């Protein structure tokens, strides 16, 4: 399966959402954060939201990994190239199918920590890096761009992807864990805040 890394555009948004759903389907926090059911239009609205971000935020870069034999997008990544210091914007909203209270607590905590760690800095932000087994090909574009611009690269990683990002030179700078009151059992309900120093 020959794979090639390419820039992505708004025509790829629907496939990006499908990859996102597949990538996070096995996350043990999904039943808590996103119990469903979701309305039929949920995926279309998610794709429209991604396109809106792409058009309205000039820092946004999309990359995709394409199987050249089938033309199918196998992985997708979204990076923000923040060359002018700014406060990280909070744009995510939670609709039908989401546990709004749990999502606000978890993702709100992530936002607050991101603001604390990176607010006012110049850096590359891997704000959306779902994919299949070959997501490493899409994810590596962010560190490459960061190196070209001599910027640090920052992202938030689930436990499942943590070792992958360590291979790219990212190190842990903090961690957040969902409150046990949400009864997630023995699942690892943490997010690692990871930084790769400027080269």
Buried (B, 14 or more C-beta within 10 A) or exposed (E): EEBEBBEBEBEBBBBBBBBBBEBBEEBBBEEBBBEEEBEEEBBEEBBBBBBEBBEEBEBBBBBBBBBEEEEEBBBBBBBBBBEEEEEBEEEEEBEEEBBEEBBBBBBEBBBEBBBEBBEEBBBBBBBBBBBBEBBBBBBBBBBBBBBEBEBBBBBBBBBEBBEBBBEBBBEEEBEBEBEEEBEBEEBBBBBBBBBBEBE
